[in-house]
Amino acid sequence: MYFTAEDAQNLIRNVNYEVPSLKKLAAKYEQQISDTERSIELCKKQSKNYQNEFSSSTKKMGIEVRAFDTIFVQAFFNFMLYVI
């Protein structure tokens, strides 16, 4: 009988305190995921804008960009997306 009463107390404690706490944590983590996904999309847009700006600047200056340079720039921007 002692173990049953102790188990009932643990169950009540879990229902009253731990379950709401876990729900709150789950909501917090879902919000962090959503914020991170928005941040990733923003970084991708910025990266594309920087690539376009680089391309237009080199054309204005009359600099010919070779395929290697373009691949390097893309790799650099992709790297920066993971760093941020």
QUIRAWO-V211203 format. One line per field, one symbol per residue. ss: DSSP state (A for helix, B for strand, O for the rest). phi: phi as a letter, one per 30 degrees, with the letter a starting at -180 (. if undefined). psi: psi as a letter, one per 20 degrees, with the letter a starting at -180 (. if undefined). Layout:
# QUIRAWO-V211203
ss = ???
phi = ???
psi = ???
This chain:
# QUIRAWO-V211203
ss = OAAAAAAAAAAAAAAAAAAAAAAAAAAAAAAAAAAAAAAAAAAAAAAAAAAAAAAAAAAAAOOOOOAAAAAAAAAAAAAAAAAO
phi = .dddddddddddddddbddddddddddddddddddddddddddddddddddddddddddddicdcdeddddddddddddddddd
psi = hghggghgggggggghghghghgggghghhhhgggghghggghgggggghggggghghghikppprhggggggggghhghhhh.
